[in-house]
Amino acid sequence: PRGKILRMDSTGQPLPSNPHYNISNGIGVADFVFSRGYRNPFGGEWRSSDGALYVVENGTNANDRLSRAERGQNYGWNGNDSSMVIGAIHTWVIPVAPVQMTFIQSSVFGGSGFPMSVLDRAYVTESGPTYATGPQANGKRITSFAINAAGQKLTGPDTLVSYQGTGRSTAAAITAGPDGLYFSDLYRETGSNPAAAGANTLRIRVVAAAAFTTSTSTATVMAMARTGLR
C-alpha cells in the first residue's frame, strides 16, 4: 500500500468506484487504491469548490510536490526526483518539506473570518530542515496558493507567516478554525530533545482591515502588525 492514496468507507471496506476494485478473489490492497505513484505524501485536504483532494509530499533531495489526487492517476514516482514533476500543481525545486495543508473556504466555518478576497486559497506548512534553529531560507513558514477550478496554480507559494526567532520552532499541522487559521510549531522552542513536550498551537486571525495607505515601508509593516493578520 505504500506510495498510494487508499479510499474506503467508514467500516474500512474498499469502495466499488475505486479504479482497481475487483473482489472476486477476496479483498486486496489494489481494491483500496484511489491514486498511486507518490513518494512520500504527508498530508492533504478536501476543497469544496471542486470536491477534490489536494496532497503535499516530500521528494528526496529536491522536488517536493503539491498535486490534486485524481481517480486512477499514476503520479509516476520511480526513485528519481525528476519524476516528482508528474501531475504537479507546484514543485518546490529546492526542498522545503511540506507537511500539511488546508483551505480557507466558505463551506468551513464560513471562511474562518478571512476576507472574501483570500477564500478558496490553499495554505501549506513548510517545516524546512529537521530541528533547525533560527530562520531558514527554505521552510519554517506557511505559504499560500491560489488555484483555479481546473486545479491549476494561479499564484504561489506566497509567504503568509515565517519564523523569525532563534529557536527550533517550525510549522507543521494546520487547519481552518472558526476564528482563524490554526497551526502547530512542532518542536519546543529551546532545548536539545526534539521529542520534548512544549510545542504550541497558534492562531492567525484577521482582526481588522487597514483604513489608510502610506508610502513608508516601515510604517506599512507596523500598521499591518496592528490591524491586519495576527
Order of alpha helices (4+ residues) and beta strands (2+ residues): beta-beta-beta-beta-beta-beta-beta-beta-beta-beta-beta-beta-beta-alpha
